[in-house]
Amino acid sequence: MGQLTNRAARLFRRLADHRLERLGLSAGYLPVLTALMASDALSQKALTEHAGIEQPTMAATLSRMERDGIIMRHPDPRDGRSSLFSLAPATRGKVPEIQAVIDGMSNDALTGLTEEQRQAARRVLEGLIAALEKALRE
């Protein structure tokens, strides 16, 4: 199971890199992009939790994205020691194209499956993720 999910994840990443390249983006940015597409601004902690990655990895990702003008950092009005991140205006203008890439990859991955099979695949993956997260906490 691990081998199969790892291979699927690598293929998704390669496809995302290929399709996002024309937008000046990479697959490594997708967790941040999807979170910020759904919210005006989020803290680094919230983005780390959303992405399910380690804090140092998120810090490096946010630094690269800010350097490249993809996101902007703002002081958190509720906590002067913290920052909030939001999409830069140019990136916000690309949201429809980014969403089309995401939707297209999902459609490509699920081609040939019935709606019932698509829903079953989602449930299986969600169950797998929940079981692995539980095992890590124990």
C-alpha positions, 0 to 999 in steps of 0.5 A: 500500500505504501509503495502504491500511494507513494508512486501515486503521490510522485506522479501527481507531483510531476504532473502538477509541476508540469502544469503549474510551470507555465504559471510560475509555480511548483507543486511544492506550493500547492498546499499553501496555495489551496489553503490561501485560495480558501482564506484571506490570510493564515498564520504559518501554524495554520498553514503547517497544520493544513499541509501536514508538514513539519514547521521548518519545511513550511518556513522554507516554503513560505520564504521562497514563495514570498521571495518569488512574489507569490505570497505576502507576509503581514503582521498579525493584528491580534499578535504582533509577534506573528505574521499572516500570509496571503496570496499576492495580487498577481497570484490571486489573479491566477486562482482560476487557472490554478484551480483548473490545474487542480481540477484537471489533475483530479479528473485525469487521475480518476478517468475511467472510474465511475462516480461510485468508484471515485467516492470509494477511492476518496474514502479509502484514502481518507481512512488510510490517512487517518490510520497513519496519523493515529499511528504516528500519535501513538 
